[in-house]
Amino acid sequence: LRCAGAMHSRLQEMQAAGEHMQSQLETKEAELQELRSAQSETQQTVQNLQIQLAEADASKTKTALEIAALKVQLENAHSALHSKEQAQLQRQQSHHEDSGTAPDV
């Protein structure tokens, strides 16, 4: 009887140890699931940041192109103004030469 009692007691200890290990396993599985979820969120955040970076780069490139276009327009406007000034000076000189007077300097 004592032997049967000892075996029963040992069986209860093993069952308790098994339940404890099962509980630990479930806890670890839950932690692993949380880590996987956090990893997934992190990957999504990284992808979103990469998209934002690409959009910012594209915007920067677009702005640089717009600035370059404005510089060309400005240079063209300066050129056109200079041409108009030259033409006006030539007309004044021609007019003064025709009238026999010297141009104003």
C-alpha positions in Angstrom: 0.0 0.0 0.0 2.8 2.3 0.9 4.4 1.6 -2.5 1.1 2.3 -4.3 0.8 5.6 -2.3 4.3 6.6 -3.3 3.6 5.8 -6.9 0.4 7.8 -6.8 2.2 10.7 -5.2 5.0 10.5 -7.8 2.3 10.4 -10.5 0.7 13.6 -9.1 4.1 15.3 -9.1 4.7 14.3 -12.7 1.3 15.5 -13.7 1.8 18.8 -11.9 5.2 19.2 -13.6 3.6 18.4 -16.9 0.8 21.0 -16.4 3.5 23.5 -15.3 5.5 22.8 -18.5 2.3 23.1 -20.6 1.5 26.5 -19.0 5.1 27.7 -19.6 4.8 26.5 -23.3 1.5 28.4 -23.7 3.1 31.5 -22.2 6.1 31.2 -24.5 3.8 30.7 -27.5 1.9 33.8 -26.5 5.1 35.8 -26.2 6.3 34.5 -29.6 3.0 35.6 -31.2 3.4 39.1 -29.6 7.0 39.3 -31.0 5.8 38.2 -34.5 3.1 40.8 -34.3 5.6 43.5 -33.2 7.9 42.4 -36.0 5.2 42.7 -38.5 4.3 46.2 -37.3 7.9 47.2 -37.5 8.3 45.9 -41.0 5.1 47.9 -42.0 6.6 51.0 -40.4 9.9 50.5 -42.2 8.0 50.1 -45.5 5.9 53.2 -44.9 9.1 55.2 -44.0 10.8 53.9 -47.2 7.8 55.1 -49.2 7.8 58.5 -47.5 11.6 58.8 -48.2 11.0 57.9 -51.9 8.2 60.5 -52.1 10.5 63.1 -50.4 13.3 62.4 -52.9 10.8 62.7 -55.8 9.5 66.0 -54.4 13.1 67.3 -54.0 13.9 66.3 -57.5 10.8 68.0 -58.8 11.6 71.1 -56.9 15.2 71.1 -58.2 13.8 70.8 -61.8 11.3 73.6 -61.1 14.2 75.8 -59.8 16.3 75.0 -62.9 13.4 75.9 -65.2 12.9 79.2 -63.3 16.6 80.0 -63.7 16.3 79.4 -67.5 13.2 81.7 -67.7 15.1 84.3 -65.7 18.1 84.1 -68.0 15.8 84.3 -71.0 14.1 87.3 -69.6 17.4 89.0 -68.9 18.5 88.2 -72.4 15.3 89.6 -73.9 15.6 92.7 -71.8 19.2 93.2 -72.9 18.2 92.8 -76.5 15.4 95.3 -76.1 17.8 97.8 -74.5 20.4 97.3 -77.3 17.7 97.8 -80.0 16.5 100.9 -78.2 20.0 102.3 -78.0 20.6 101.6 -81.7 17.3 103.4 -82.5 18.3 106.4 -80.4 21.8 106.4 -82.1 20.2 106.1 -85.5 17.7 108.9 -84.7 20.5 111.2 -83.4 22.7 110.4 -86.4 19.8 111.2 -88.7 19.1 114.5 -86.9 22.8 115.3 -86.6 22.9 115.4 -82.8 25.1 113.2 -80.5 23.4 110.6 -78.3 23.1 111.2 -74.6 25.7 109.3 -72.6 
